[in-house]
Amino acid sequence: MSGLEQFGNDPWWVIGLKVVLIFVVLVLLTLFNIWWERRVVARMQHRIGPNVHGPFGLLQSLADGVKLALKEDIIPKAADKVVYLLAPVIVVVPAFVTFAVIPFGPEVNFFGERTPLQLTDMPVAVLFVMAIASIGIYGIVLGGWAGGSTYSLLGGLRSSAQMISYEVAMGLALVSVFLYAGSMSTSEIVAAQEDWWFGLTLAPSFIIYCIAMVGETNRAPFDLPEAEGELVGGFHTEYSSLKFALFFLAEYINMATVSALATTLFLGGWRAPFWIDEVWAGANEGYWPLLWFFGKVMFFIFLFIWLRGSLPRLRYDQFMALGWKVLIPVSLVWIVAVATLKVIDLEGGLSQRTLMIMFGVALAACIALFFVGGDSDPAETQAPGPVVVGAGGFPVPSLPEGGAVRGAAKPLTFGTPHQTVTSDHVSEDVSS
């Protein structure tokens, strides 16, 4: 059996065991990702990172989780207790459910039963992932509102606006994948990438998705709902103990979810890289594809960590303008281009080589226009005219003679008359 026919035939104990394994793998992957993030960022900042608990500090995340769960659970007086307790559950449950349609590998011998390394699949599996992931937004909004704090409410509103905006760009980036694969089933999309990965043939969609997935997960440099200088901690400011741990768990599982989806849709899923597949015929058989799948997922997780350790946080208006004014329009134009090329290819009007040449010329023209349309020569820029102060405006003092700015900083002078230390140099006064 192949395609969707291989699903829905497993015994009940195989389905139950798959569910348990997915849950355990996600929890262990979260503990590892927390440790890995702390180690990688420490190396970037010339620090050591966790290295005490367990070999290489691997048990540090487990120790932190136990400590967090055993802390005192504080519920604010102004909180709506029912919604306050329900919000973390609404966030963390969809994070686990989305992995139900992610393919980890081909059919294998699973304790005597032939079954695919995937819990289930459906004709609209990718839409199922997007829909389930959207439910987590309700938990964030409700958590920010139920805390009874202005800071958490503003953080929840920010997060909801951010996630909705970047889900639009993310969904549009996937349309070209559906057009080329001819299906929305995750297993069939992986099968369609047997020759070429969509990350290469549909590079603009891949780039847009990578940007959108960082904004979707509220990670740096797009972690504006958790801007400590403005909103303390964001939507989870009033949460503590195990409920805060659930929000933390959901964030890292969502990172794994968008990474697994990017692997499935753009990097060939569980298939081995090209050079390995050509040399080793059995690279895509048995349980070996698990290695390729998680290797690609960890590549995206490293990308998340790298961005956090390298880039500063954006301003909120810049962040929203990037989503609505750049990513979404570019996605719409790219969808039209891909659909046009697909129709021409199906009708046999042009060869694949001709289409690629046309696309390359169009891309080069766009890049050239991008650079040509830059700023003009500074030498040709006219000097600004005099500042005219209107009625009720603030007076503008004129510059003193010589062009020096009034109130400019002067070198600092310290010490005795025999020794003068300035901000520029040290001089010795030998006069008596």
C-alpha positions in Angstrom: 0.0 0.0 0.0 1.1 3.6 -0.7 -0.3 7.0 0.0 -3.2 7.5 2.3 -4.2 3.8 1.9 -1.6 2.8 4.4 -3.2 4.7 7.3 -6.1 3.6 9.4 -5.3 -0.1 9.4 -3.1 -0.4 12.6 -4.2 -2.3 15.7 -5.3 -0.3 18.7 -2.1 -1.1 20.6 0.1 0.1 17.8 -1.8 3.4 17.7 -1.6 3.8 21.5 2.1 3.0 21.5 2.7 5.6 18.7 0.9 8.3 20.8 3.0 7.5 23.9 6.2 7.6 21.8 5.3 10.9 20.2 4.6 12.4 23.7 7.8 11.1 25.2 9.9 12.2 22.2 8.5 15.7 22.3 9.1 16.1 26.1 12.7 14.7 25.8 13.3 16.9 22.8 12.2 20.0 24.8 14.6 19.2 27.6 17.4 18.7 25.1 16.6 21.9 23.2 16.6 24.0 26.4 20.0 22.6 27.3 21.3 23.1 23.8 20.1 26.7 23.6 21.8 27.5 26.8 25.1 25.9 25.7 25.1 27.4 22.2 24.3 31.0 23.5 26.9 30.5 26.2 29.5 29.7 23.5 28.4 32.7 21.5 29.0 34.9 24.6 32.2 33.2 25.6 30.7 31.5 28.6 30.5 27.8 29.7 26.8 27.2 30.2 25.2 24.4 32.2 27.9 21.7 32.9 27.2 20.5 36.4 24.1 18.3 36.5 24.7 15.1 34.6 27.2 14.5 31.8 27.9 17.9 30.0 25.0 19.4 32.1 22.3 17.4 30.2 20.2 17.0 33.3 20.1 20.7 34.0 16.8 21.1 32.2 15.2 18.3 34.1 16.4 19.8 37.4 14.9 23.2 36.4 11.6 21.6 35.4 11.3 19.7 38.7 12.2 22.9 40.6 9.6 24.9 38.6 6.9 22.3 39.2 7.5 22.3 43.0 7.5 26.1 43.4 4.6 27.8 45.2 1.6 28.3 43.0 0.3 31.8 43.3 -3.1 32.9 41.8 -3.7 36.7 41.7 -6.8 37.9 43.5 -8.0 39.7 40.4 -7.7 36.6 38.2 -10.6 34.7 36.7 -9.7 31.4 38.2 -11.4 29.1 35.6 -9.9 30.8 32.6 -6.6 31.4 34.4 -6.2 27.6 35.0 -7.6 26.6 31.6 -5.4 28.9 29.4 -2.1 27.0 29.8 -3.9 23.7 28.9 -5.3 25.3 25.7 -1.8 26.4 24.7 0.0 23.1 25.4 -2.5 20.5 24.1 -2.5 21.8 20.4 1.3 21.8 20.5 1.3 18.0 21.0 -1.6 17.3 18.6 0.0 18.9 15.6 2.6 16.1 15.5 -0.1 13.5 14.7 0.3 14.1 11.0 4.1 14.6 10.8 5.8 11.7 8.9 9.0 10.5 10.7 9.8 7.7 8.2 8.5 5.1 5.8 6.8 1.8 6.6 8.8 -0.3 9.1 8.5 -3.5 11.0 7.0 -2.2 14.3 6.9 -5.2 16.8 5.8 -7.5 14.0 3.4 -5.1 12.4 4.0 -3.2 9.1 3.2 0.4 9.8 4.4 3.8 8.7 6.4 6.0 11.1 3.5 8.4 11.3 0.5 8.4 13.6 -2.1 9.3 10.9 -2.5 11.3 7.7 -5.4 12.9 5.8 -6.0 14.7 2.5 -5.8 18.1 4.2 -3.1 17.3 6.8 -1.2 20.6 6.4 -4.4 22.6 6.9 -5.0 20.4 10.0 -1.7 21.5 11.4 -2.4 25.2 10.7 -5.9 25.0 12.2 -4.7 23.2 15.4 -1.8 25.6 15.8 -4.2 28.5 15.6 -6.1 27.2 18.7 -3.0 28.0 20.8 -3.6 31.7 20.2 -6.8 31.5 22.3 -4.9 30.2 25.2 -2.4 33.1 25.0 -5.1 35.7 24.7 -7.1 34.2 27.6 -4.0 33.8 29.7 -3.2 37.5 29.3 -6.7 38.5 30.1 -7.4 36.2 33.0 -4.3 37.3 35.0 -6.0 40.6 35.8 -2.9 42.6 34.9 -2.5 45.4 32.4 0.9 44.2 31.4 -0.2 40.6 30.7 -3.3 41.8 28.8 -1.2 44.0 26.5 1.2 41.1 26.0 -1.7 38.8 25.1 -3.0 41.3 22.6 0.4 41.8 21.1 0.9 38.1 20.8 -2.4 37.4 19.2 -1.9 40.2 16.6 1.6 38.9 15.8 0.6 35.2 15.5 -2.4 35.9 13.3 -0.4 38.3 11.0 2.4 35.8 10.5 0.1 32.8 10.1 -1.3 34.6 7.0 2.2 34.8 5.5 3.0 31.3 6.5 -0.1 29.9 4.9 0.5 31.8 1.7 4.1 30.4 1.6 2.6 26.9 1.6 0.3 27.4 -1.4 3.1 26.9 -3.9 4.0 23.7 -2.2 0.5 22.4 -2.7 0.5 23.4 -6.3 3.7 21.5 -7.1 3.0 18.5 -4.9 -0.7 18.3 -6.0 -1.7 17.3 -2.5 -2.0 18.6 1.0 -1.2 15.3 2.6 2.2 15.4 4.4 3.2 11.9 3.3 2.4 12.6 -0.3 4.3 15.9 -0.2 7.4 14.0 1.1 6.9 11.5 -1.8 6.8 14.4 -4.3 10.3 15.5 -3.2 12.0 12.3 -4.2 14.0 14.0 -6.9 14.3 17.6 -5.8 13.5 19.3 -2.5 10.9 22.1 -2.6 13.3 24.2 -0.6 15.5 24.4 -3.7 12.8 24.7 -6.5 10.5 26.9 -4.4 13.2 29.0 -2.6 11.2 32.2 -2.1 8.4 30.2 -0.4 11.1 28.5 1.8 12.6 31.9 2.8 9.2 33.4 3.6 8.2 30.4 5.7 11.5 30.6 7.7 10.8 34.2 8.5 7.2 33.6 9.3 7.9 30.6 11.6 10.1 32.7 13.8 7.4 35.4 14.1 4.8 32.7 14.7 6.6 31.2 17.7 7.3 34.6 19.4 11.0 34.0 19.3 13.8 36.6 19.1 14.2 38.9 17.3 10.3 38.8 17.1 9.7 38.2 20.9 7.8 41.4 21.2 4.9 40.0 23.4 7.6 39.2 26.0 9.4 42.6 25.8 10.8 42.8 29.4 11.4 46.5 29.2 7.8 47.3 28.3 5.6 44.4 29.4 7.6 42.7 32.2 7.1 39.1 30.8 4.2 39.4 28.4 1.1 37.3 28.6 2.4 35.0 31.3 3.5 37.7 33.7 1.1 36.5 36.4 1.8 32.8 36.0 4.0 30.7 38.2 4.9 27.1 39.1 3.5 24.4 36.8 1.2 26.7 34.8 4.2 28.8 33.8 6.1 25.6 32.9 3.2 24.6 30.5 3.6 27.9 28.7 7.3 27.3 28.5 6.8 23.8 27.3 4.4 24.9 24.6 6.9 27.4 23.2 9.6 24.9 22.7 7.2 22.3 21.3 5.9 24.9 18.8 9.5 25.5 17.8 9.8 21.8 17.1 6.4 21.8 15.2 7.3 24.5 12.8 10.7 23.0 12.3 9.2 19.6 11.6 6.7 21.1 9.2 9.5 23.0 7.3 11.5 19.7 7.1 8.4 17.9 5.7 7.4 20.5 3.2 10.7 21.9 2.0 13.6 19.6 2.9 12.3 16.3 1.7 11.0 15.1 5.1 12.6 11.9 6.3 14.5 11.4 3.1 18.3 11.4 3.2 20.2 14.2 1.6 21.0 13.7 -2.1 24.7 12.8 -1.8 23.9 10.1 0.9 21.0 8.6 -1.1 23.2 8.3 -4.2 26.0 6.5 -2.4 24.0 4.3 0.0 20.9 2.6 -1.5 19.4 1.7 2.0 19.6 5.2 3.4 15.8 5.7 3.1 14.8 2.3 4.5 14.1 1.0 8.0 14.7 3.3 10.9 17.5 5.3 9.3 15.2 8.0 8.1 14.6 9.0 11.7 18.2 10.2 11.8 17.8 12.4 8.7 14.5 13.8 9.9 15.7 14.8 13.4 18.9 16.1 11.9 17.0 18.5 9.7 14.7 19.5 12.6 17.8 20.3 14.8 19.1 22.4 12.0 16.1 24.7 12.3 16.3 24.6 16.1 19.9 25.8 15.8 18.6 28.6 13.5 16.2 29.7 16.2 19.1 29.8 18.7 21.5 31.5 16.4 19.0 34.3 15.7 18.3 34.8 19.4 22.0 35.1 20.2 22.8 37.4 17.2 19.9 39.9 16.5 18.3 42.6 18.6 14.6 42.9 19.1 12.7 44.8 16.4 10.3 47.7 17.0 6.7 46.6 17.0 5.6 48.8 14.0 8.6 47.5 12.0 7.7 43.9 12.8 4.1 44.3 11.7 5.1 46.2 8.6 7.4 43.4 7.6 4.6 40.9 7.8 1.8 42.9 6.1 3.8 45.1 3.7 6.6 42.8 2.6 6.0 39.1 3.3 2.3 38.9 2.3 2.6 40.9 -1.0 5.7 39.0 -2.0 3.9 35.7 -1.2 0.9 36.7 -3.4 3.1 37.6 -6.3 5.1 34.4 -6.0 1.9 32.3 -5.9 0.7 33.9 -9.2 4.1 33.2 -10.8 4.2 29.6 -9.6 0.6 29.0 -10.8 1.4 30.5 -14.2 4.6 28.4 -14.6 2.7 25.3 -13.5 -0.1 25.8 -16.1 2.4 26.5 -18.9 4.4 23.3 -17.9 1.2 21.2 -17.9 0.1 22.4 -21.2 3.5 21.7 -22.7 4.0 25.2 -24.1 7.5 25.7 -22.8 10.2 23.3 -21.7 11.4 23.1 -18.1 14.7 24.6 -19.1 13.1 27.6 -20.7 10.9 28.2 -17.7 13.9 28.2 -15.4 15.8 30.6 -17.7 12.8 33.0 -17.7 12.5 32.7 -13.9 16.2 33.5 -13.5 16.0 36.5 -15.8 13.0 37.8 -13.8 14.7 37.3 -10.5 17.9 39.1 -11.7 15.8 42.0 -12.9 14.0 42.3 -9.5 17.4 42.2 -7.7 18.8 44.9 -10.1 15.7 47.1 -9.5 16.1 46.7 -5.8 19.7 48.0 -5.8 19.0 50.7 -8.5 16.2 52.1 -6.5 18.3 53.0 -3.5 19.3 56.3 -2.1 20.7 59.0 -4.4 24.3 60.3 -4.3 25.0 62.1 -1.1 26.9 64.8 -3.0 23.8 65.6 -5.0 21.6 65.9 -1.9 20.7 69.5 -1.2 21.3 70.9 2.2 18.1 71.3 4.2 16.7 74.8 4.4 16.3 76.9 7.5 14.0 75.7 10.2 10.8 77.8 10.4 9.2 77.8 13.8 5.5 78.2 13.7 3.2 79.8 16.2 3.4 78.2 19.6 6.5 76.2 18.6 9.7 75.8 20.5 12.5 78.3 19.8 15.5 76.9 17.9 18.8 78.4 19.1 21.3 79.4 16.5 24.7 77.9 16.3 27.6 80.0 17.6 30.5 81.2 15.4 32.8 78.5 14.2 30.0 75.9 13.9 30.6 74.5 17.4 27.4 73.1 19.1 26.5 75.0 22.2 26.8 72.8 25.3 29.2 70.3 23.6 31.0 68.0 26.0 34.4 69.1 27.1 37.3 66.9 28.2 37.0 65.8 31.8 39.7 67.2 34.1 40.8 65.5 37.3 43.7 65.5 39.7 46.0 68.1 41.3 47.8 71.1 39.6 50.9 69.0 39.4 49.1 66.1 37.5 46.2 66.6 35.2 44.3 63.6 33.9 42.0 64.2 31.0 39.8 62.0 28.9 42.3 62.4 26.0 45.7 62.1 27.6 47.8 62.2 30.7 50.2 65.1 31.2 52.7 66.0 33.9 53.0 69.6 35.0 56.6 70.1 36.1 56.2 73.7 37.2 56.4 74.4 40.9 
